[in-house]
């Protein structure tokens, strides 16, 4: 059963079409990965789903309700949360206080919000860091805090935007474990990621977009063998390799 449906989304910025007639569905309880080369439109898709952008055409439906015209806070209140590629914690607040801010969206009292925040910090391995300022955290812990802040709103669906990218091997393995734990709690996950180890090990299905268009969809092992997907990534790698030589 689909909990989130994206239907015919198109978004243009001036003469650039960042997302073109994109459709897919996220099934309740699964982890769906979205991959594509840099500039493919992945984060724009997240911005459209979560109300930061409004599409030129197309709709987003969440739990059988059209949410396309809603604002981000209204979408969050309905149970759909997200993380951001660039972490932006409240630097001069403690780790616990950062998570409590999200928890207040569901908990009326400070005591309840604190209890919720502590539970979430334990889930993402930050309980021992709870009294530290967010500004003092490593990149790995900042990404865990970003995840905790989204979790504090009690989402039914969470959109994760490159939460593994930039982490070392140990940190990446820890983050993958956190994501599995979240899924085990009954939360459905939509995941953007460039780290192929993460996307392949986590995803039940993968959608591949290139220049804003869907070029493939299916199980990870099927997508990995698709000639269109291989060509899209080889093209990006070729451009990067060429730029290093000049």
C-alpha positions as CSV (number, residue, x, y, z in Angstrom):
1,X,0.0,0.0,0.0
2,X,1.4,3.4,-1.0
3,X,1.7,5.9,1.9
4,X,3.3,8.6,-0.4
5,X,2.5,9.1,-4.1
6,X,4.4,11.5,-6.4
7,X,2.5,12.1,-9.6
8,X,3.8,13.9,-12.6
9,X,5.9,16.4,-10.7
10,X,7.6,19.1,-12.9
11,X,9.6,22.0,-11.5
12,X,11.4,24.7,-13.6
13,X,13.7,27.5,-12.5
14,X,13.7,30.0,-15.3
15,X,14.8,28.0,-18.4
16,X,16.1,25.1,-16.4
17,X,13.7,22.1,-15.7
18,X,15.1,20.5,-12.6
19,X,12.4,17.8,-12.3
20,X,10.4,16.6,-15.3
21,X,7.1,14.6,-15.1
22,X,8.4,12.5,-12.2
23,X,6.1,9.8,-10.7
24,X,6.8,7.1,-8.1
25,X,5.2,5.7,-4.9
26,X,6.6,4.9,-1.5
27,X,5.0,1.9,0.1
28,X,4.3,1.7,3.8
29,X,7.1,0.1,5.7
30,X,9.8,0.1,3.0
31,X,13.0,1.9,2.3
32,X,13.0,3.5,-1.1
33,X,16.3,4.9,-2.4
34,X,16.6,7.7,-4.9
35,X,19.9,7.9,-6.8
36,X,21.3,9.9,-9.7
37,X,24.3,11.9,-10.7
38,X,25.0,15.3,-9.1
39,X,22.5,17.8,-10.4
40,X,19.9,15.2,-11.2
41,X,17.2,16.9,-9.2
42,X,17.1,14.7,-6.2
43,X,17.1,17.3,-3.5
44,X,14.6,19.4,-5.6
45,X,12.3,16.4,-5.4
46,X,12.6,16.4,-1.6
47,X,11.9,20.1,-1.5
48,X,8.8,19.6,-3.6
49,X,7.5,16.8,-1.4
50,X,8.0,18.7,1.8
51,X,6.6,22.0,0.7
52,X,9.7,24.1,0.4
53,X,9.0,24.4,-3.4
54,X,5.7,24.2,-5.2
55,X,5.7,22.3,-8.5
56,X,4.7,23.8,-11.8
57,X,2.6,20.7,-12.4
58,X,1.9,17.5,-10.6
59,X,0.8,16.4,-7.2
60,X,2.1,14.9,-4.0
61,X,-0.3,12.7,-1.9
62,X,0.5,11.6,1.6
63,X,-1.9,9.1,3.3
64,X,-4.5,9.8,0.6
65,X,-4.4,13.5,1.1
66,X,-3.0,16.0,-1.5
67,X,-0.3,18.0,0.3
68,X,1.1,19.8,-2.7
69,X,-0.1,23.3,-1.6
70,X,0.7,22.9,2.1
71,X,3.6,24.6,3.9
72,X,6.5,22.6,5.4
73,X,5.2,22.9,9.0
74,X,1.8,21.6,7.9
75,X,3.3,18.7,6.2
76,X,5.5,17.9,9.2
77,X,2.4,18.0,11.4
78,X,0.8,15.3,9.2
79,X,3.7,13.0,9.9
80,X,6.2,13.6,7.1
81,X,9.7,14.8,8.2
82,X,13.0,15.3,6.5
83,X,16.7,15.9,7.1
84,X,18.9,18.2,5.1
85,X,22.2,17.6,3.3
86,X,23.9,20.5,5.1
87,X,23.3,20.1,8.8
88,X,22.2,23.3,10.5
89,X,21.8,22.7,14.2
90,X,21.1,25.4,16.7
91,X,24.8,25.8,17.4
92,X,24.6,27.5,20.8
93,X,22.1,25.1,22.2
94,X,22.8,21.7,23.7
95,X,22.2,18.4,21.8
96,X,19.3,17.7,24.0
97,X,17.8,21.1,23.5
98,X,18.1,20.8,19.7
99,X,16.0,17.6,19.8
100,X,13.5,19.0,22.3
101,X,12.6,21.7,19.9
102,X,11.3,19.1,17.5
103,X,9.7,17.1,20.3
104,X,7.6,20.1,21.3
105,X,5.6,19.6,18.0
106,X,4.0,16.5,19.6
107,X,4.5,17.0,23.3
108,X,2.8,19.9,25.2
109,X,5.0,19.9,28.3
110,X,8.8,20.3,28.8
111,X,9.0,17.1,30.8
112,X,7.4,15.0,28.0
113,X,9.5,16.7,25.4
114,X,12.7,15.9,27.4
115,X,11.7,12.3,27.8
116,X,11.0,12.0,24.1
117,X,14.3,13.7,23.2
118,X,16.3,11.4,25.5
119,X,14.7,8.3,24.0
120,X,15.6,9.5,20.5
121,X,19.1,10.4,21.5
122,X,19.6,6.9,22.7
123,X,18.4,5.5,19.4
124,X,20.9,7.5,17.4
125,X,23.8,7.0,19.9
126,X,24.0,10.6,21.2
127,X,22.8,10.2,24.8
128,X,26.3,10.7,26.1
129,X,26.6,13.9,24.1
130,X,23.3,15.4,25.3
131,X,24.8,18.2,27.4
132,X,27.3,19.3,24.7
133,X,26.8,22.3,22.5
134,X,25.8,21.3,19.0
135,X,28.7,23.5,17.6
136,X,31.2,21.1,19.2
137,X,30.0,18.0,17.4
138,X,31.9,16.1,14.7
139,X,30.3,15.8,11.3
140,X,29.3,12.2,12.1
141,X,27.5,13.3,15.3
142,X,26.0,16.3,13.5
143,X,24.4,14.0,11.0
144,X,23.1,11.9,13.8
145,X,21.7,15.0,15.5
146,X,20.0,16.0,12.2
147,X,18.4,12.6,12.1
148,X,17.3,12.9,15.8
149,X,15.7,16.3,15.2
150,X,13.6,14.9,12.4
151,X,12.7,11.8,14.5
152,X,11.5,14.0,17.4
153,X,8.5,15.1,15.3
154,X,7.2,11.5,15.4
155,X,7.1,11.0,11.6
156,X,5.4,8.2,9.8
157,X,7.6,8.9,6.8
158,X,11.1,10.4,7.0
159,X,13.1,11.7,4.0
160,X,16.8,11.3,4.5
161,X,19.0,13.5,2.3
162,X,22.6,12.1,2.1
163,X,22.9,11.2,5.8
164,X,25.8,8.9,5.0
165,X,27.7,11.1,2.6
166,X,30.9,12.5,4.0
167,X,31.2,10.0,6.8
168,X,34.2,7.7,7.4
169,X,33.6,3.9,7.2
170,X,32.9,3.5,10.9
171,X,30.5,6.4,11.0
172,X,28.8,5.2,7.8
173,X,28.2,1.8,9.3
174,X,26.9,3.3,12.5
175,X,24.4,5.5,10.5
176,X,23.3,2.5,8.5
177,X,22.5,0.7,11.8
178,X,20.5,3.8,13.0
179,X,18.5,3.7,9.8
180,X,17.7,0.0,10.2
181,X,16.5,0.7,13.8
182,X,14.3,3.5,12.6
183,X,12.7,1.3,10.0
184,X,12.2,-1.4,12.7
185,X,10.1,1.2,14.6
186,X,7.6,1.2,11.8
187,X,8.8,4.3,10.0
188,X,8.8,4.4,6.2
189,X,11.9,5.9,4.7
190,X,12.7,7.7,1.4
191,X,16.5,8.0,1.0
192,X,18.8,10.0,-1.2
193,X,22.3,8.8,-1.1
194,X,25.5,8.8,-3.2
195,X,27.3,6.1,-1.1
196,X,26.4,3.0,-3.0
197,X,27.2,0.6,-0.1
198,X,24.5,2.4,1.9
199,X,21.9,2.6,-0.8
200,X,22.3,-1.0,-1.9
201,X,22.3,-2.4,1.6
202,X,19.3,-0.3,2.9
203,X,16.9,0.0,0.0
204,X,14.1,-2.4,-0.9
205,X,13.7,-0.6,-4.2
206,X,15.6,2.2,-6.0
207,X,14.4,5.0,-8.3
208,X,17.1,6.5,-10.6
209,X,16.7,10.0,-11.9
210,X,18.9,11.8,-14.4
211,X,18.3,15.4,-15.5
212,X,15.1,15.4,-13.5
213,X,13.6,12.4,-15.3
214,X,13.1,8.8,-14.0
215,X,15.3,6.5,-16.0
216,X,15.0,3.3,-14.0
217,X,13.1,1.7,-11.0
218,X,13.4,-1.6,-9.4
219,X,15.2,-3.8,-6.9
220,X,18.8,-2.8,-6.1
221,X,20.3,-5.7,-8.0
222,X,18.2,-5.0,-11.1
223,X,19.0,-1.3,-11.1
224,X,22.7,-1.9,-10.7
225,X,22.8,-3.8,-14.0
226,X,20.6,-1.4,-16.0
227,X,22.6,0.0,-18.9
228,X,20.9,3.4,-18.6
229,X,22.0,3.7,-15.0
230,X,25.6,2.6,-15.7
231,X,25.8,5.1,-18.5
232,X,24.5,8.0,-16.3
233,X,27.1,7.3,-13.6
234,X,29.9,6.7,-16.0
235,X,29.1,10.0,-17.6
236,X,29.5,11.8,-14.3
237,X,32.7,10.0,-13.4
238,X,34.2,10.8,-16.8
239,X,33.5,14.5,-16.3
240,X,35.0,14.5,-12.9
241,X,38.1,12.6,-14.0
242,X,38.5,15.0,-17.0
243,X,38.2,18.1,-14.7
244,X,41.0,16.7,-12.4
245,X,43.4,16.5,-15.4
246,X,42.9,20.2,-16.5
